[in-house]
Amino acid sequence: MGKVQLENIKAYAHHGCLPQETNIGSDYLVNVSVDTNLLKASVSDQLKDTVDYVHINRIVKQEMAIPSKLLEHVAKRIIDRIFIELPTVDNAMVSVSKINPPINGDVQKVTVSLNLQRGQSVQ
């Protein structure tokens, strides 16, 4: 097994429960880590034998562009797409951070992380 990780993908999006959050938008950082078998790629040196991180980045950018009230919902949508579009991924962890959230206090960011295995149901 191995991991493919993308760190601090920057996005500007319109997520949140407050009207000002969805109207004005905010800066976000997204981190993705997927578990997959990297042995074949380590020998073949072929992109077709690994998880393409460009594909993961595209999924993140597209899902971040769809407004949601909760960061949890955005993270789950990203993971769902990863499992649908990248069949060799066994486990995915996604963290979505809102930079400078509109809350009372000096808070640099809030982060929601979701870690799911392929086939795991959410109840």
Secondary structure by P-SEA (a helix, b strand, c coil): cbbbbbcccccccccccccccccccccbbbbbbbbcccccccccccccccccaaaaaaaaaaaaacccccaaaaaaaaaaaaaaccccccbbbbbbbbccccccccccbbbbbbbbccccccc
